[in-house]
């Protein structure tokens, strides 16, 4: 399977899934239709499926226009009335195949950023891929909107438990910004310093910094490292009091980034 980024807006990525030498494709979270339509036309591709992770406009805004251009394309999404145009609703643990593409996917419920957020995990044993929307970012995580901090903490622990070789395809180019905050939390983390150099090199070459490997996130992402002593100390220092357990540490980190960094 090939996975290709289609840039949209200032910092979104719409992910395109295809098999080599096959014109049929699926896209994930098309917030804008025009970049997708232009890419399909330039590459002579046929849209057969649209995967949606959550209801925010920058993830669903292009669905109606894509359905108009490709009326046979199915739209797979979490069950949520805020997502118009869905042809199939899916929920946690559900497995399905993108017919024609021969791509098998599993649905993971990962609420927190929104109450109905889901992710899609491929079944490829050697190179699993996770399309995680705005739940996990490279060296960061999404803000809490209509979900809860507790939900997001649990969702990130669920992602952290996946195979370390999993490639995480998040929906935004936030790596350098997130590294800045992570270095507030762990200024002496050598893996984080290496990530910063690599991200700077990629962006200087106008290349995406994502997907990211889960093993790298476990070594650098403070929101996945709430059990690490330096992260715990930093979170308590920011909060100004003792914190009890990983969820409180996570909440303090998220509040710190919301209030002082973003």
C-alpha positions in Angstrom: 0.0 0.0 0.0 1.2 3.5 -0.8 0.2 6.5 1.4 0.7 10.0 -0.1 0.1 13.4 1.5 -2.0 16.0 -0.2 -1.4 19.4 1.5 -4.4 21.6 2.3 -4.9 25.0 4.0 -1.9 26.2 5.9 -0.9 23.0 7.6 -3.3 20.2 7.0 -2.5 16.9 5.3 -5.2 14.9 3.5 -3.8 11.3 3.3 -4.4 9.3 0.1 -4.3 5.5 0.2 -3.7 3.4 -2.9 -2.2 0.2 -4.2 0.7 0.4 -6.6 -0.3 0.4 -10.3 -4.1 0.8 -9.3 -6.0 4.0 -10.1 -8.5 3.4 -7.2 -7.8 5.4 -4.1 -9.2 6.5 -0.7 -8.6 9.7 1.1 -8.6 10.6 4.8 -10.2 13.8 6.3 -10.6 15.9 3.1 -11.2 19.3 4.7 -10.9 20.9 1.2 -12.0 19.2 -2.0 -10.0 21.2 -4.5 -6.5 19.9 -3.7 -7.9 16.3 -3.8 -9.7 16.9 -7.1 -6.5 18.4 -8.6 -4.4 15.5 -7.4 -6.8 12.9 -8.7 -6.9 14.6 -12.1 -3.2 15.0 -12.4 -2.5 11.4 -11.4 -5.5 9.9 -13.3 -6.9 8.4 -10.1 -10.4 7.3 -9.1 -11.9 8.1 -5.7 -13.6 5.1 -4.2 -13.7 5.9 -0.4 -13.5 8.8 2.0 -12.5 8.1 5.7 -13.4 10.7 8.3 -12.0 10.7 11.9 -14.0 13.6 13.4 -16.5 16.3 12.6 -14.3 19.5 12.5 -14.7 21.5 9.4 -11.0 21.3 8.3 -11.5 17.5 8.1 -15.0 17.3 6.4 -15.3 20.5 4.5 -14.5 18.9 1.1 -16.8 15.8 1.4 -19.8 17.2 -0.3 -17.9 18.4 -3.4 -16.0 15.1 -3.6 -19.3 13.2 -3.4 -20.6 15.4 -6.2 -17.6 14.6 -8.4 -17.4 10.9 -7.4 -21.0 9.9 -6.4 -20.1 6.2 -6.0 -17.4 6.9 -3.4 -18.5 5.7 0.1 -18.0 8.0 3.1 -17.0 6.1 6.3 -17.2 8.0 9.5 -18.0 7.8 13.2 -21.7 8.0 14.1 -22.2 11.7 14.6 -24.9 13.9 13.2 -22.3 16.7 12.8 -20.8 14.7 9.9 -23.2 15.1 6.9 -22.9 12.8 3.9 -21.7 9.7 5.7 -22.8 6.5 3.9 -21.3 4.1 6.5 -21.0 4.6 10.3 -18.3 2.7 12.1 -17.4 2.2 15.8 -14.8 0.9 18.1 -13.3 -2.5 17.2 -15.1 -2.7 13.9 -13.0 -4.2 11.0 -13.7 -3.6 7.4 -12.1 -3.8 4.0 -11.9 -1.0 1.5 -13.3 -3.0 -1.4 -11.3 -2.8 -4.6 -8.3 -1.4 -2.7 -7.8 -4.6 -0.8 -7.0 -2.6 2.4 -8.2 -3.9 5.7 -8.8 -1.4 8.5 -9.7 -1.6 12.2 -11.5 1.3 14.0 -10.2 2.6 17.3 -12.4 4.9 19.4 -10.0 7.7 20.5 -12.3 10.5 22.0 -11.0 13.5 23.8 -10.3 16.1 21.1 -13.9 15.5 20.2 -16.4 13.2 21.8 -16.8 10.9 18.7 -13.2 10.9 17.3 -12.0 7.6 15.8 -8.8 6.4 14.2 -8.2 3.9 11.5 -5.5 1.2 11.9 -4.3 -0.9 8.9 -3.9 -4.6 9.3 -0.5 -4.8 7.6 1.8 -6.8 9.9 5.1 -5.3 8.9 4.2 -1.7 8.4 1.0 -0.8 10.4 -0.3 2.6 9.8 -2.6 4.7 12.1 -4.7 7.5 10.7 -5.2 9.4 14.0 -6.7 12.7 12.9 -6.1 15.3 15.7 -5.8 12.9 18.6 -2.1 12.3 18.3 0.3 14.8 16.7 4.0 14.5 16.1 5.5 15.3 19.5 2.1 16.5 20.7 -1.7 15.9 20.9 -4.9 17.7 20.1 -6.7 20.2 22.3 -9.8 19.2 24.1 -13.0 20.5 22.5 -16.2 18.6 23.1 -14.5 15.6 24.6 -12.8 15.5 28.0 -9.2 15.5 29.2 -9.7 12.2 30.8 -10.9 10.7 27.5 -7.9 12.1 25.7 -5.5 10.7 28.3 -7.0 7.2 27.9 -7.0 7.5 24.1 -3.3 8.4 24.0 -2.5 5.5 26.3 -4.4 3.2 23.9 -2.3 4.5 21.0 0.9 4.2 23.0 0.1 0.5 23.4 0.2 -0.2 19.7 3.2 -1.8 18.0 6.2 0.6 18.3 6.8 0.4 14.5 3.3 1.8 13.8 3.5 4.8 11.5 1.2 7.6 12.8 -0.4 9.7 10.1 -1.7 12.8 11.9 -3.6 15.6 10.0 -1.4 18.6 10.7 2.2 19.9 10.3 2.8 20.9 13.9 6.1 19.1 14.6 8.4 22.1 15.1 5.9 24.0 17.2 5.3 20.9 19.4 9.0 20.3 19.8 9.3 23.8 21.2 6.9 22.9 24.0 8.4 19.4 24.5 11.8 21.0 25.1 10.2 23.1 27.9 9.2 19.9 29.5 12.3 17.8 28.8 15.2 20.2 27.9 17.8 17.4 28.4 16.1 14.8 26.3 18.6 13.7 23.6 16.0 12.0 21.4 14.1 15.3 21.4 17.2 17.2 20.2 17.6 14.7 17.4 13.9 15.1 16.4 14.3 18.9 16.3 17.3 18.6 13.9 15.5 16.2 11.6 12.3 18.2 11.6 14.2 21.4 10.8 16.0 19.6 7.9 12.7 18.3 6.5 10.9 21.6 6.7 13.8 23.5 5.2 13.5 21.1 2.2 9.7 21.7 2.2 9.0 18.1 3.1 6.4 16.8 5.7 7.7 15.8 9.1 4.9 13.2 9.3 4.2 10.3 9.4 5.9 9.7 12.7 7.0 6.4 14.1 5.3 5.5 17.4 8.6 4.4 18.9 9.9 7.9 18.3 6.8 9.4 19.9 7.3 7.3 23.0 10.8 8.7 23.2 10.0 12.4 22.6 6.2 13.2 23.0 5.6 14.5 26.6 1.9 13.5 26.4 3.0 9.9 26.0 5.7 10.2 28.6 3.6 11.1 31.7 5.3 8.2 33.6 8.8 9.6 33.2 10.3 11.4 36.2 11.4 14.5 34.4 8.0 14.9 32.8 6.3 14.4 36.1 8.5 17.0 37.8 7.9 19.5 35.0 4.2 19.1 35.1 4.1 19.5 38.9 6.2 22.6 38.6 3.8 24.1 36.0 0.8 23.2 38.0 2.3 24.5 41.3 1.2 21.5 43.3 1.6 17.7 43.7 -0.1 15.6 41.0 -1.6 12.2 41.6 -1.3 9.8 38.7 -0.8 9.9 34.9 -4.2 11.5 34.1 -3.5 14.5 36.4 0.0 14.8 34.9 -1.4 14.7 31.4 -4.1 17.3 32.3 -1.4 19.6 33.7 0.7 19.3 30.6 -2.3 20.0 28.3 -3.3 23.0 30.4 0.3 24.3 30.4 0.5 24.1 26.6 -2.9 25.7 26.2 -2.3 28.6 28.5 1.4 29.4 28.0 2.6 28.0 24.7 -0.2 27.9 22.1 
